[in-house]
Amino acid sequence: MATRQRESSITSCCSTSSCDADDEGVRGTCEDASLCKRFAVSIGYWHDPYIQHFVRLSKERKAPEINRGYFARVHGVSQLIKAFLRKTECHCQIVNLGAGMDTTFWRLKMQASPIQPHSRTAFRGHTSDGLPTLLIAECVLVYMTPEQSANLLKWAANSFERAMFINYEQVNMGDRFGQIMIENLRRRQCDLAGVETCKSLESQKERLLSNGWETASAVDMMELYNRLPRAEVSRIESLEFLDEMELLEQLMRHYCLCWATKGGNELGLKEITY
């Protein structure tokens, strides 16, 4: 199984200096997410011995609803990745779009998956030997315009005969809570250029289906959290006290996990679900 950490040439349309200036706010969210993951790992939400090598441990204690939200995110994405690996028997390639400081590659390697990193020149697209391909985008498409993300999804669907796409990002952004999220990010010079597509679970699925993908599913993170094994829920809820469950639900209803497939009927890719 081959993995790629980034594929940055899909929508490049500006000079290096202007891109750096425009992307500063987005890069800041990457660091924030990594700090939150590091803190959650430090108090036992999940095991990740690699995150410590990317970011320092924050002196600021993160809110319980934030920690549980990141746990659900990591768990949900990991379960879909594992399902894809089982279906393909690890004879596949993985493209982690906008990976930033994500540690998925090393965590998979730790779990004895037979994986090897590939350089950009070794990355195999439509000229490949037909390896099933998993593409992952966590809070990536929302920073692109709807046209740009549509082009990326079309490229992926056209480039790989047997493929799966995992997308984690915002949803239900039309209400007051969603507007506050948008305003807070704008104050940090971070614009959600693709928020129009994050109106609902249906709009998320429709984007995938209208850009070359044959199946599409989506769940908000509260629904995903409610599907977690009860033993895991009891374990993480014993780590720290959450005063108001409503805070967790409000946050989780505004993020979702989507996945789409194309081809791979003989592998059962369409059967993959959370």
Secondary structure, DSSP 8 states (H G I E B T S, - for coil): -EEES----SS--S-HHHHHHHHHHHHHHHHHHHHHHHHHHHTTSS--SSGGGTS---SS---HHHHHHHHHHHHHHHHHHHHHHHHHTT-SEEEEET-TT--HHHHHHHTT---EE--GGG--STTSS---EEEEEES-GGGS-HHHHHHHHHHHHHH-SSEEEEEEEE--TTSHHHHHHHHHHHHTT---TTGGGGS-HHHHHHHHHTTT-SEEEEEEHHHHHHHS-HHHHHHHHTTS--S-HHHHHHHHTTEEEEEEEES-TTTTGGG---
